[in-house]
Amino acid sequence: MKRTLKGKSLWVATAALLLAISLIAGATYVLRPEPVIVPAGTQLSIRLSQSLSSKTNEPGDDFTGVLDHDVTVDGKTVIPAGSEVSGEVVDAEASGRLKGTGRLFLTLTEVEVDGESYDVATSTTGRREGKKLKRNVIIVGAGTGLGALIGGLAGGGQGAAIGAGVGAGSGTAAAALTGQRDIRYPAETRLRFTLKEDLPVYPE
């Protein structure tokens, strides 16, 4: 008789435990609303929180910023302006005298909404300076004989006179005339990215 009562008590306790687990799981499910889908192709305009430069940054460097506008779906704000975003430098190359001009490309990796972080996949945004003029290659290392040529390429008669005066140091002169074209995005620079995949966001 005692064994029977003990067995019944164990069964009742187990059933109660399973029921409690089911209720908790059900409540959790009910409390978690369906996500709102921000569709692929949606543009995200941000403002950088720090400066970035092709001269100082490298691929893999992280950066942060804030969303510059509300992102809406069906007229309802899903991601409010001011939401924090994170991203990564995907390509960076400093400008050099002979190896080419600078480039700097970025992508977003994460956005925070109501304290919850969401991974995002976006397009890359950036800039590559145009090719340097060939005179950079021709003039570097040249002697006095090309001084006037440097000046002429720099802008005519007055330039020719200046060029003749610096011909002896034409390597330095060439660098100064052609310039180095590094890319720099100061803090507060506005950049635009495009979602490559749908982004599900759970409202509060």
Residue, then its C-alpha position, 0 to 999 in steps of 0.5 A: m500500500k505504501r509503495t502504491l502511494k509513493g508511486k502515485s506521489l512520484w507520478v503526480a510530482t512528475a506531471a506537475l513538473l512537466l506542466a510547469i515547464s510547459l506553462i513556462a515555455g508557453a508563456t515565453y513563446v507568447l511574450r516573444p512577438e513575431p519579428v518585424i522584417v526589415p527587407a534586404g535593399t533597405q538603406l542604412s545611413i549612419r554617422l561615424s563616432q570616430s575618424l577613419s583613415s586609409k593611412t592609419n586603419e587596417p582591414g579588420d579594424d572595428f568602428t562604431g557609429v549611430l543611425d542617422h534616420d529612422v528605419t520604418v516598415d509599413g509606416k512604423t519605426v523599427i530601428p530608431a535614429g540614434s541606434e548604435v551600429s558597429g562595423e569593420v574596415v574591409d579594405a584599406e591601403a595608404s597612399g604611397r609615392l609609387k604604389g598607388t593612391g589610398r583606398l578605404f572601404l567599410t561594412l556594417t556588422e551589427v546594429e543595436v535596437d532597444g538594447e538587443s544586438y542584431d548581426v547585419a550583412t550590408s554592402t561595402t561603402g568607401r572610396r578609392e582615389g583616382k590613379k596618380l599622374k604618370r609624371n610621379v613615376i617619371i620624375v622621382g629620382a630625376g636630376t636638375g635637367l628635368g627641373a623645368l619639366i616638373g614646373g611646366l607640368a605643374g602649371g605653365g610658365q611660372g611653374a617652370a621657373i619654380g621647377a628649375g629652382v628645385g630641380a636638384g631635389s626633384g625626388t622631393a619636389a615630385a612628391a610635393l607636386t603630385g601629393q599623396r591621396d589618402i582617404r579620411y573620414p572624420a567623425e560625424t561623416r555620414l555614410r550609407f550602406t544597403l542591407k544585403e539580407d532581410l533583418p528580423v527585429y523583435p519589437e519590445 
